[in-house]
Amino acid sequence: MAREHDLLSTEIVNRGIESTGPDAGSMTFSVRVRRRLPEFVNSVNLKYVRLGYHYLINHGVYLATVPALVLVFGAEVGSLSREEMWRRVWDSTAGYDLATVVAFVALFVFTVSVYFLSLPRSIYLVTKDEFIELARKSGKFDEASLEFQKRILNSSGLGDETYVPKSIGSPENTATMKEGRAEASNVIFGALDELFEKTRLRPKDVGVLVLNCSLFNPTPSLSAMIINHYKMRGNILSFNLGGMGCSAGLIALDLARDMLQANPNNYAVVVSTEMVGFNWYPGKDRSMLIPNCYFRMGCSALLLSNRRRDYRRAKYTLEHIVRTHKGADNRSFRSVYQEEDSEKHKGIKISKDLVEVGGDAIKTNITTLGPLVLPFSEQLLFLSTLVWKTVLGNEGGQPYIPDYKLAFEHFCVHAASKTVLDELQRNLKLSDKNLEASRATLHRFGNTSSSSIWYELAYLEAKERVRRGDRVWQLSFGSGFKCNSVVWKSLRRSRRPESGPWLDCIDRYPLQGNGDF
């Protein structure tokens, strides 16, 4: 009310002597109330003005050149008849030089062409039905394959606002280096631009760069593409991790931590992403069609520092990283496997053993993590039931599952699929609220591979749930088979950010009454 009152102003207006009525001959006055515009400088929406200027500067050459050329051309030929104009073009003594006209037209065409070529590649926000229509439009799938993908989508937990590249609807081959680089540029540069703007860090100040992308690994690497785009310094320590699946984001984080421990007073940037269009499977093998239904575009970028003076502005401190690799077991190794089908179409094959081998990897990982984070009482109960079962064998009953809710306030479990999240919730006895961030991320963005756990942490921050001293558990798993855990401790209370992936939709979650949550 006080803020609304500040926008109002009053003015007393002398209306002169009343000539008629009961007040005839008397001076009359009226009070005029005006409502002022709010102070734009103090408004959060000023960011949209900055975005406008950013667009204006980036496209200033085109916005200035094209109208000028049109005005000059229009002013010159607008008053001429068609016959007079052609006479001047072909008769140089009568007005125009043909070479000048050709040069003018060439400049105009060149300017317009450069503008359209510089536009970013299209990214589609699609509903599930639109996704199926894009797949049908490509002409690569028969009706049986389309119907199978539709059934998977309807039970996937994905919503109607996930992102896919335009190329998946093309009848041509989408697994090209050109399409892969275009998609990579869109998501990677977008995430890094926002990171550098938020942290006010210059790209040249970054000493360590680690990027992970499992299935698209061109030469030069994607990390080299970043260095070239941002003109980073020549002695930067750069790494490009490939083929490591959905758990690679935490592997990249582990590598960045090691580099910072060996290089004091430094900054590290970790970028996690995956390319959808480059790995689009156009065949009929149902076990290879499943990734088409779940994987969507996404990218995360985070900044790490080992500088003491950054403590005051840091959000979290890294406490534990626990990594588990089951690659020595053949079933685990082949549970998520890239290969060609019988028609030589490349894709990712999902084994029927995936749930079982994934569960074994997760069990090993959290068992290793438990002694580092669980209260002593929980560790004692777990150890005693384990010993009791070992002594009595099958008669010892079910082993005690520690209550990880006593160790963590927040959970960021990789949003692989609705089925996986349901199984983890049941086995770890987690509440709906514990997995709210994971289900919301799956619904809004789909399975964004290694970056999904960062979308989930951004969700918790956008909900302003993370408080000082809270511990956050990030759990990721993927091909190999690998499972990795990271534990963070919050250094300050989170506030709703002015930008980020959840800015336009956070108030819609958690969803109610649709069966997905």
N, C-alpha and C positions, 0 to 999 in steps of 0.2 A: 504493500500500500504506500509506503514511504517513497519507493522508487517511482510509482505511478504519479504521486503527488508532485514530484520534482519536475515532471514533464508538463505540468499545467501552469499557465500564467493568466492573470486577470487584468482587465483594462476597463476603467470607468469612462463611459461615453456620454457627453452632453447632447441631449436630443432637442434642446431649445425649449421654447414656451409652448405648452399644449394649447391648441386653438379650440378644441371641442371637448365635450364630455364633462364629467364632474370636476376634473382637474384643470379646466380651461383657465388660462392666464398664469399658470404655475410653471416653474422650471421643472423639467423632467430629465431623469438620468437612467442609463441602463448599464449593466455589468456584462462585459464580453469575456468569455473564457476561451483561451486558445490552448491547443495541445501542441507542444514542441516535438520535433523529431528527436529520437534518442541520440546520445553521443556515440558516433560510429567508432571513434578511437577506442572507446571502452567496451565495444561489443566484440564477442568472440567471432562473429560472422565477418570480421575484418579479414579473416584468412581467405575468404573468397575473393576479396579485392586483390589481395596479393597474388592469388592464382591467376586472376585476370591479367595483371601486369606481367606475370611470368609468361603467359601465353602470348601477350602482345610483343614482348621482347624476342621470344623464340621465333615468331612468325612475322616480325616487323618488316623484313626485306620483302616478303611476298605481299603483305598488307599495304605497303607503300608503292611497290613497283607496279603491280597489276592495275590498280585504279589509275595511276598516273599514265600508263600506256593507253588505257582505254579512253581517258579524257582527251589526251593529245590526239589520238586517232579520230575520236568522235568530233572534236572541234574542227579538225582539218577537213574531214570528208563529209561532215553532216550537211553542209550547205550546198554540196555539189550533186548534180544529177548523175545517174549511172554512166551516161555517155561521156560527160565531161570528166568524170573520174578516170575512166579507162583511157581517154585521150591523153590525160596528163601522165598516166603510168607508162604508156608505150611511147609517147613522144617526150623525150627528156628535155627538149627545148621549150615545151609548153608548161612544165611545172615540176613533176617528180622525176627522180632518177630511179630506174628500175632496181638498181643495186640497193638503194636506200630503203625502198619498200620491202624487198626481200629480207634485208637485215632487220627491219622493224618487226616483221612477222616472225622471224626466227627467234628474236629476243623474247617476244611474247610467248611463243610455244615453249621455249626453253625454260622460262620462269615458271609457267604453269606445270610443266612436266616435273621440274625439280620439287615443286611443292607437293604434288601428289605422290611422288616416289619417296618423299621424306615422311609421309604419314605412317604411323605404326600399323602393324598387321592387325586385322580384325580379331577380336576376342568375343565369343558368344556367351551370354548368360542364358542358360537353357533350362527348360522344364524337362521332366522325364519323357513326356510325349514328344517334345521338340528334339530331344536327343535321338529317339528312335527314328523320327522323320529325317534327321540329318544322316543317320546310318543308312536308311532306305534310299535317300537321294544319291548317296555315293555309288550305288549300284554294285556294291561289293558283297552283299549278304543276301542269302535266300530267305524266304519267309520263315523257315524253321529256325534259322539263326537269329532273326529279328525277334521272333516270339520268345525265344530262350532269353535273350538279353532283356526283353521287357519284363519277364517274370522275375529275373534277378534284380532289376531296378526297383520293382514294386515292393520288394522285401529288404532292400539294401540299407534303409535308414537315411538315404540321400534325399534332399529336398529339391525344390524347383528353381534354385538360384546358383547352381554350381557353374564353373567356368570351363569351357573347352575351346581350343583354337578353331578357327574357321575351316582349316584345311581338312578336318575329318569328314566334312560333307562333300569333299571333292572326289570325283571318280578317278582322278589321277593318283599316282603314288605320293603319299604324304611323308614317307620315311626318307626324306632328302636332307642333305646338309643345310640347304638354304632354308627350308621350313624349320629345321631344328634350331638354327642360329637365330632366326626371327623370333621364335617363341621364347628362346632363352633371353634374348635382349629385352623383350617386353617385361617379363616377370622379374628378372635379376636387377635390371637398372631401376625399375620402379621401387623395389624393396630397398636398394642401396641409397637412392635419392632421399627417401624418407628417413633412413637411418642417419645419414650425414646432416640432414636438416634438423632432426630432433636433437642430436648430440652436439651440433655445432662443431663437428670435427672435419678437418680438411683431409681429403683422400691421401695427400702426401704425408700425413702424420701416421698412417697405418704402417706398422712394421711387420705384421704377420697376416697373411690372407689364406684362409682354408675354404675351399668350395667342395661340396659333394653333390654329384648328380650321377645316379646309378647307370642309366642306359644310354645317355647321349654324351659321347666323349670325343669331340672333334680335335683336330690339330690345326692351328694352335688351340690350346685348352681353353675352357671357359674362364678359368682364373686369369689366363693371359688376356682374354677378351676384356675382363674387368679392368686390369691394369692399363690396357691400351685406352679404354674409354675414359677413365678418370685420370690418366697421366700420373700414375703413382710412381713413387721413387724407385730408383734402379736397384737398391739393395734390399728390397722387400723380400721376405721369406714367403713364397707362395707354394700352395699345394692344391692338387686337384684329385679328389678321391672319386673313383668310378667303380661300378659294379657291386656296391656294398648294400644296396637295398634300402628299405624303409627305416632301418636303424642307424643309417650312416650319419645322421645329424649329430648324434651324441658321440660317435666315433670322431667326427670332425672337431667337436668341442674338446674331446680328450687330447687330440693332437695339438690344438691351439693352446690348451693349458700347459702341455709339456714345453711348447715353444716359448711361452711367456716365462716359465720357470727358468729356462736357460738364457733368456734375453731380458734382463731387468729394464724397468722404466720404458715400457712399450705398450702399444695397442695392437689388438688382434681382432679381425673381422671374420666371422663364420657365416657362410652363405649355404643354405640348404634348399634344393629344388629338384624337380623332375620334369622331363619333357613328355607331354601327352601325345601330341601329334606324331612325333618321331617314332613312338612305340605303339602306334595304333595297329591293332591286329585285324587284317581284312579277310580272314579265312573262316572256316566252319567248325573247327575243333572247339567243343564247348568248354573244355578245361582251359583253353587259351582265350576264350571270349570273356571270361570273368573279369580280368583286369580292365577291359574296355568299360565295364559298367561301374567300376568303383573309382578309378584314378582320374583326378581332375587337376587343373592348373593351380599352382601355388608356389610361393617362395618366401623364405624368411631370411633376415639378416640381423645378426646380433653383434654387439661390440663388447669386447673383454679388455680389461686393463689391469696391469700390475703396478700402476703408479699410486703411491700412497695418497697423493692429494686428490685422487678421484673418489676416495671413500665417501665424501659428503654427498656426492651426486649419484652414486651407484645405487641400483635397485636391490641387488642380491649379491650374496657371497656364495661361491661354489664350495660345497662341503664334501660330497662323495661322488665318485664315478665307479660303477661296477659293470664290467663287461663279461658276457658269456658267449662262447662260440661252440656250436655243436657240429661243425663242418666235418669232423672225423667220422661221423656216422653217415652212411650212404643215404638213408631215407631223409635225414635232415638236409643233407647237401642237395638233394634233387627235389625237395618239397616245393621250391619256387625256382623254376629252371627256364632259362632263355634258350629257345631252339627253333628250328623250322618244322612246320607240319608236313603232311604227306604231299601237299601241293607247293612246298618250298616257301610258304609265307612265314615270316619271322614273327615270333610272339613270346609271351611269358606263359609257361604252363604251370597251372596250380595243381599240385598233387592232392589226392584224397587223404594223404597222411598229414596234411598241413596242420590241422587242428591238434592232432596228437603230438607231433614233434614240436609245434609251437608251445604247447602246454608244458612239455618237458623242459624246454629252454627257459621259459618264464619261471618255472618252479626252481630250477637251479639258480637262476639269477637272484630271485627274491630271498632264497635261502642264504645265499652269500651276503646279501644286503642286510638281512635281519640283525645280526650281531652288531652292526654299525649304527643302527638307528632305533631298534626296539627297546622299550624299557626293560629293566632287568627281570621284572616279574613275568613278562611275556616270554622272554628267552628261557627262563627256568621252566615254565609250563611246557614250552615246545620241546625242550631237551628231555624232560622227564617222560613225556608221552612217547618220544622217539625211542628212548631206551627201553621203555616198557613194551613197545611193539616189537623191538628187536629181540627181546628175551622170549616173548610169548608167541611171536610169529603172527599168523592171521588172527589168532584169538585175542590179540592185543587191542583190537578195535581200530577205528580211524585215527590217523595222526592229528594232533592239534594244529589248527591253522592260526598262526598269530594274528592278532588284531592290529593291522597296519594303520588303522585310524588313530591309534594311540601315538603313532610316530609322526604322522603327517597331518597337516590341516587341509592340504589341497593335493589333488591328483590330476596329472596330465597323462592319460594313457593313449597311446597311438590309436587314432581313429581309423582302424583298418576296415571294419564292417560292423554292422549291427549284431551279427551273430557272435563275433569275437568279443565285443564289449559285453554282451549278455553273459557269455561264459566266464569272463574275468570277474564280472560283478558277482556272479554266483559263487565262484571258487574262493574269492578273497573276501566275501561277505561285505561288499561295499554298498553304500546307500545310493539312491538315485541322485542325490545331490553330489556325492563324490565323483560320479561319472557325468555330471551335467555338462561340463566343459567339453568332454570328448564327444558326447552325443550331439551337442549343438554344433561343434566343428564339422562332424560328419554330415549333418543335415544341411548346413549352410554352404560348405566348401567341398564336401566329398573327401575322399582319401587323397590328401596332397602329399603322400609319401613322407619323407623325412622331416618336412616342415610342419606336419600336423600338430606336433606337441607344442610348437611355438604359437600357433593359432589358438591353442587351448589356454596357454598362459596369458595371451592377450585378452582372451575372453574373461578370465578371472580378474584381470586388471580393469577391464572395462566395466565389470560389475562392482568394482571397488571392494572386493572381498579379501584381498591380501593385506594383512596388517604386519606391523613391525614384529619381528621374531617368529613369524609363521614359517613352516617348512613345506616346500613344494617338492613332490616326487614326480619326475618325468620318466615314463616307462615306454621304450620303443622296441620293436622287434621286426625282423625281416629276413630276407633270403640269406642262406648260408648253412644252417639257420643261426641267427644271432639274436640276442636279447640284451639290452643295455639299460641301466638305470642311472639317473643323475638326481642328486638332492641339492636343493638351493635353500638358503635361509634369507628371508626378507629383511632388508635393512631399514625400510620405511613403509609407511602405509601407501597403498596404491591409490591414485586418483584417476578418474575417467579421463583418458587422453583426448586431445583435440583432433587427433587423426588416428588412423589405423584401420584394420580390416573389419572391425565391428561397429564402426562409427554410425552407420545408417540402419543398423538392424538389431543392436544389442537389446533394446527394450522388448523385442518380440520373443525373447528366449528367457526361460525354458518354455517350449511349446506345451500346450495343454490340449488333451482330448483328441490327439491324432494317432495315438498308438506308437509313435516313434520314440517318445521319452518315457 
